[in-house]
Amino acid sequence: MNYDLNELSKGQQKTSTLAGLGKLFQLIAHERRNLLLALCAILVTSTINLTGPFVVGHTIDQYIAPHNGAVVANPYHGVLVNCGILLCLYFVSLVTSYLQTRLMGGVGQRMLFTLRNAVFNKLQQLPVAFFNQNKAGDLISRINNDTDKLNQFFSQSLMQFIGSIATMLGAGIFLIAINVKLGAAALAPGLLILFFTMIVSPWVKRTNAKSLKSVGGMSAEIQESLHNFKVIIAFNRRDYFRKRFDVANKENYRTAIGAGLANNIFMPVYTLFASIAQLAVLTFGIYLISEGEFTIGLLVSYFSYTTNFYNPLRQLATLWANFQTAMAAWDRISQILAMETDLATVSAGEKEASDALLEFKNVHFGYGDNKILHNISFKLEQGKTYALVGPTGGGKTTTASLIARLYDPQSGTVLLCGKDIRSYNAADRSKKIGFILQEPFLFTGTVRENILYGNELYAGYTDEQLEQAIKQANLGNLLAMFDDGLETKVLSSGNSISLGQKQLIAFMRAVLRNPDLLILDEATANIDTITEKLLSEILNNLPQHTTRVIIAHRLNTIENADEIFFVNSGEVVRAGSFNDAMNLLLKGKRVS
Ligand SMILES: Nc1ncnc2c1ncn2[C@@H]1O[C@H](COP(=O)(O)OP(=O)(O)OP(=O)(O)O)[C@@H](O)[C@H]1O
């Protein structure tokens, strides 16, 4: 299955803005109440803003320049009363604006929280193949940068966006209601703006998507060079990485310039059309006054309404660009959310009568087109020790990965206790199978935390109880190798402990889980011979029912195996005795 997000986005049909928005609102459906309250607040603010010009026009026509030329006895009283009314309205508008900002700030942050959780939880469900095909830096950029773009739009722009549209609609209604002919002249440039926006928006969204992608690419470069900094320094590859970063940075610079240009294209065009509308109102309005069809007060109101129509439109220019960026970010996030894991649990089906703990039946597997295992069949019985040997790149780790269901076969079946391994849920499977990887991964914390990680059995144990359990599992001598015992500090990426010590912790972690099947993939490669002997004794003393699968290049590690499999060129064959395995290796069978 193809999990490469950047590849998939090339062939993927573009989601429409409405469909995208629909999905996004589903995700924040629980915010309906706050969104409605904020909407009410914004509508009140817009209504107040629209009432202002009407009151001003009315005041002029009533008290300052009545169109019938009548003289008003005490104009100041009326003017002051109307000013008082306006002042009160402006205070109410201040309160509703504040409410709206507060409500939407909260909605934006909660949306960011929900979204990051949803993406992160999705990542936890995706199979190893997904992480093989996507760079960590790009995924981090999607979780951090892209979700933040959405948050920015929701917390800062959405209500302004709705407010601008509400004010525009209201102003448009007033413009038509006061005078249809003048209204048509004032609104005609608005139609041209709409037309322009519809044509240009898809390009703006595309340009922003490219820019976000290049941020992801740059983040992937940074992540890779930070992760491998020792190799870079040791092999003096700084120039190589500097050049790669330079390319990514230039690409980011180029796409960011493009996005900046696209995002700023609306403003000057909108401003031009807004000015044309003002001119049309002025010229046509004066003509109507001279014809006696209009009053000065109405023209003043009219100017305000035209401003009220075109100013939000100019604001919309910026907001629309933000919206396009947010939608491009949402496309990148929803790509992850839409990913289906191909390691789904299937129905158990009939349990096969099998004396084996684990069985491969005609298994074929490859990474993409690179076929690794061809028609493999073998059985692992309870309580026995198996060794997988073979040349480098022969397929040992791949076989072990299929045993632990890190991948599924492309055809054939892996049976665990007679049932398709795919019918076990992750919790039950990982209880039965313990896996010590070639490169053990430890979490930042203490030895204790790392041993307890995912180990529910010991969750409530005190230090004394845990030490007791460690002793009972014959792991006491291993723990004694750490100066501060269970409290020894561990850094996931640092050098606080050696690779061999990391392997010891991974070993203790796996053994304490007491699995039915324990796979050790080069688990003692970095451990001295004396400690290795100790580990071998611990393995021999595991409970009777435990099956062990040992992958090792050092043949002394597998001397005591009950059965040895030779893994090479897509085949897994019984090697017979230890000497036969030696001969096969010495014959120099190579990877085809
Ligand atoms: N994640 C992956 N994506 C693509 N190809 C892979 C991946 N992992 C392994 N391979 C390829 O599969 C083949 C078998 O690799 P595998 O790690 O199973 O060999 P191995 O016998 O365990 O080797 P080693 O003794 O060096 O650990 C190799 O050719 C390798 O390049």
The ligand as a MOL file (V3000), in Angstrom:
LIG
                    3D

  0  0  0     0  0            999 V3000
M  V30 BEGIN CTAB
M  V30 COUNTS 31 33 0 0 0
M  V30 BEGIN ATOM
M  V30 1 N 11.9040 -0.5940 5.4630 0
M  V30 2 C 12.3880 -1.1010 4.3340 0
M  V30 3 N 12.0280 -0.5920 3.1460 0
M  V30 4 C 12.5140 -1.1120 1.9870 0
M  V30 5 N 13.3860 -2.1510 1.9310 0
M  V30 6 C 13.7870 -2.6860 3.0950 0
M  V30 7 C 13.3050 -2.2010 4.3510 0
M  V30 8 N 13.8860 -2.9520 5.3350 0
M  V30 9 C 14.6750 -3.8520 4.7050 0
M  V30 10 N 14.6180 -3.6970 3.3770 0
M  V30 11 C 15.3040 -4.5130 2.3860 0
M  V30 12 O 14.9580 -5.8720 2.5960 0
M  V30 13 C 16.0560 -6.7170 2.4540 0
M  V30 14 C 16.1810 -7.6090 3.6960 0
M  V30 15 O 16.4830 -6.7760 4.7910 0
M  V30 16 P 16.5070 -7.3310 6.2850 0
M  V30 17 O 16.7060 -6.2030 7.2050 0
M  V30 18 O 15.3420 -8.2160 6.5100 0
M  V30 19 O 17.8310 -8.2230 6.2140 0
M  V30 20 P 18.6230 -8.9140 7.4010 0
M  V30 21 O 18.8810 -10.3210 6.9870 0
M  V30 22 O 17.9470 -8.7220 8.7100 0
M  V30 23 O 19.9730 -8.0860 7.3480 0
M  V30 24 P 20.9850 -7.7410 8.5790 0
M  V30 25 O 21.6750 -9.0050 8.9370 0
M  V30 26 O 21.9230 -6.7530 7.9760 0
M  V30 27 O 20.1760 -7.1740 9.6990 0
M  V30 28 C 17.2660 -5.8340 2.2240 0
M  V30 29 O 17.5790 -5.8780 0.8550 0
M  V30 30 C 16.8080 -4.4480 2.5930 0
M  V30 31 O 17.3630 -3.4990 1.7410 0
M  V30 END ATOM
M  V30 BEGIN BOND
M  V30 1 1 1 2
M  V30 2 1 2 3
M  V30 3 2 2 7
M  V30 4 2 3 4
M  V30 5 1 4 5
M  V30 6 2 5 6
M  V30 7 1 6 7
M  V30 8 1 6 10
M  V30 9 1 7 8
M  V30 10 2 8 9
M  V30 11 1 9 10
M  V30 12 1 10 11
M  V30 13 1 11 12
M  V30 14 1 11 30
M  V30 15 1 12 13
M  V30 16 1 13 14
M  V30 17 1 13 28
M  V30 18 1 14 15
M  V30 19 1 15 16
M  V30 20 2 16 17
M  V30 21 1 16 18
M  V30 22 1 16 19
M  V30 23 1 19 20
M  V30 24 2 20 21
M  V30 25 1 20 22
M  V30 26 1 20 23
M  V30 27 1 23 24
M  V30 28 2 24 25
M  V30 29 1 24 26
M  V30 30 1 24 27
M  V30 31 1 28 29
M  V30 32 1 28 30
M  V30 33 1 30 31
M  V30 END BOND
M  V30 END CTAB
M  END
